[in-house]
Amino acid sequence: MAEKSKFMLRAIELSIQSAKSKGGPFGCVIVKDNKIIAEGFNQVTANNDPTAHAEIVAIRKACKNQNNFFLKGCELYTSCEPCPMCLSAIYWSRIDNIFYANTRLDAKNIDFDDSFIYSEINKDIENRKIKMHQMHRDEALKAFKIWEDKEDKIKY
């Protein structure tokens, strides 16, 4: 457990550095075979990018470093329980384990409140705050048919 502690403490160190600079108070490291393969910290305001959360930054770097869009065999250490976007990206990347320090309630207490998003996900499309409008489904299904019939596709 000492090695796991070392990785979490690095994620926390990144979160502290980020909080002292232009980022939010979040840090993350991704580990494979007991080695850090990527680090990230919150860069939302520094890069004017709402998706530049610590976990997303680290996942992008890890995938580039591994030359793969799957991170099977990896563990993610993050200074805070992942938000819905980051949690989705973690699942998409197939990371094996998540270790976190602060909780979503701790984040809510300093105005990083994701409870609205969690509640929106569970609503029927017609009841969500941001209105969704479907259009041109028949035309769009053509791309899905091409993909379905494609013999050399790379599934993900």
C-alpha positions as CSV (number, residue, x, y, z in Angstrom):
1,M,0.0,0.0,0.0
2,A,3.0,2.3,0.4
3,E,3.4,2.6,-3.4
4,K,-0.3,3.4,-3.8
5,S,0.1,6.1,-1.2
6,K,3.1,7.5,-3.1
7,F,0.9,7.8,-6.2
8,M,-2.0,9.5,-4.4
9,L,0.3,11.9,-2.7
10,R,1.7,12.9,-6.1
11,A,-1.9,13.5,-7.4
12,I,-2.5,15.6,-4.3
13,E,0.7,17.5,-4.8
14,L,-0.4,18.3,-8.4
15,S,-3.7,19.5,-7.1
16,I,-2.0,21.9,-4.7
17,Q,0.3,23.3,-7.4
18,S,-2.7,23.8,-9.6
19,A,-4.7,25.5,-6.9
20,K,-1.8,27.9,-6.4
21,S,-1.6,28.7,-10.1
22,K,-4.3,29.2,-12.7
23,G,-6.0,25.9,-12.3
24,G,-8.6,24.3,-10.1
25,P,-7.6,22.3,-7.1
26,F,-7.4,18.9,-8.8
27,G,-4.6,16.6,-9.7
28,C,-4.3,13.1,-11.2
29,V,-1.7,10.5,-12.1
30,I,-2.1,7.3,-14.1
31,V,0.1,4.3,-13.2
32,K,1.0,1.2,-15.1
33,D,3.3,-1.5,-13.8
34,N,3.9,0.6,-10.7
35,K,5.2,3.5,-12.7
36,I,3.6,6.9,-13.4
37,I,2.9,7.0,-17.2
38,A,1.0,10.3,-17.1
39,E,0.2,13.2,-14.9
40,G,-2.5,15.9,-15.2
41,F,-3.9,18.8,-13.3
42,N,-6.9,21.0,-13.8
43,Q,-6.3,23.4,-16.8
44,V,-9.9,24.6,-17.4
45,T,-9.3,28.3,-16.9
46,A,-5.7,28.3,-18.0
47,N,-6.7,26.8,-21.4
48,N,-10.3,28.1,-21.6
49,D,-11.2,24.4,-22.0
50,P,-14.1,23.1,-19.9
51,T,-13.0,19.5,-20.6
52,A,-9.4,20.1,-19.3
53,H,-10.0,18.4,-15.9
54,A,-7.1,16.7,-14.3
55,E,-8.3,13.2,-15.2
56,I,-9.0,14.1,-18.8
57,V,-5.6,15.7,-19.2
58,A,-3.9,12.6,-17.7
59,I,-5.9,10.2,-19.8
60,R,-5.0,12.1,-23.0
61,K,-1.3,12.0,-22.0
62,A,-1.4,8.3,-21.0
63,C,-3.1,7.3,-24.3
64,K,-0.5,9.2,-26.3
65,N,2.4,7.8,-24.3
66,Q,1.0,4.2,-24.6
67,N,0.0,4.8,-28.3
68,N,-3.4,3.2,-27.4
69,F,-6.9,4.4,-26.7
70,F,-7.3,1.7,-24.0
71,L,-5.6,1.9,-20.7
72,K,-6.2,-1.6,-19.5
73,G,-3.8,-2.6,-16.8
74,C,-3.6,1.0,-15.5
75,E,-4.7,2.6,-12.3
76,L,-5.8,6.2,-11.8
77,Y,-5.1,8.2,-8.7
78,T,-7.0,11.5,-8.4
79,S,-7.2,14.1,-5.7
80,C,-11.0,14.1,-5.9
81,E,-13.8,11.7,-6.7
82,P,-14.2,12.1,-10.5
83,C,-17.0,14.2,-11.9
84,P,-19.5,12.6,-14.4
85,M,-17.4,13.6,-17.4
86,C,-14.2,12.2,-16.0
87,L,-15.8,9.1,-14.8
88,S,-17.2,8.5,-18.3
89,A,-13.7,9.0,-19.8
90,I,-12.3,6.6,-17.2
91,Y,-14.8,3.9,-18.2
92,W,-14.2,4.6,-21.9
93,S,-10.5,4.2,-21.5
94,R,-10.9,0.9,-19.6
95,I,-8.8,1.9,-16.6
96,D,-8.8,-0.9,-14.0
97,N,-9.0,1.0,-10.7
98,I,-9.7,4.4,-9.4
99,F,-8.2,5.7,-6.2
100,Y,-9.5,9.1,-4.9
101,A,-8.9,11.4,-2.0
102,N,-11.6,14.2,-1.6
103,T,-15.3,13.3,-2.2
104,R,-17.8,14.9,-4.4
105,L,-19.3,16.5,-1.3
106,D,-15.9,18.0,-0.4
107,A,-15.9,19.5,-3.9
108,K,-19.4,20.8,-3.6
109,N,-18.5,22.5,-0.4
110,I,-16.0,24.7,-2.4
111,D,-18.5,25.4,-5.3
112,F,-17.5,22.4,-7.5
113,D,-21.0,20.9,-7.5
114,D,-21.8,18.2,-10.0
115,S,-25.0,17.1,-8.4
116,F,-27.0,18.9,-11.0
117,I,-25.3,16.9,-13.8
118,Y,-25.8,13.6,-12.0
119,S,-29.5,14.5,-11.7
120,E,-29.8,15.5,-15.4
121,I,-28.3,12.3,-16.6
122,N,-31.1,10.3,-15.0
123,K,-33.9,12.5,-16.5
124,D,-35.7,11.6,-19.7
125,I,-34.4,13.7,-22.6
126,E,-37.5,15.9,-22.8
127,N,-37.1,16.8,-19.1
128,R,-33.5,18.0,-19.1
129,K,-32.6,21.7,-18.6
130,I,-30.7,21.9,-21.9
131,K,-33.3,21.1,-24.6
132,M,-32.4,18.4,-27.0
133,H,-33.8,18.3,-30.5
134,Q,-33.4,15.3,-32.8
135,M,-33.2,15.9,-36.5
136,H,-32.0,14.1,-39.7
137,R,-31.8,10.7,-38.1
138,D,-32.4,8.9,-41.4
139,E,-29.5,10.7,-43.0
140,A,-27.3,10.1,-40.0
141,L,-28.0,6.4,-39.9
142,K,-26.1,6.1,-43.2
143,A,-22.8,6.6,-41.3
144,F,-23.8,3.9,-38.8
145,K,-24.6,1.5,-41.7
146,I,-21.2,2.1,-43.2
147,W,-19.6,1.4,-39.9
148,E,-21.7,-1.7,-39.3
149,D,-20.6,-3.1,-42.7
150,K,-17.0,-2.1,-42.5
151,E,-14.7,-5.1,-42.3
152,D,-11.5,-3.4,-41.1
153,K,-13.1,-1.3,-38.3
154,I,-11.3,-1.0,-35.0
155,K,-13.8,-1.6,-32.2
156,Y,-13.7,0.5,-29.1
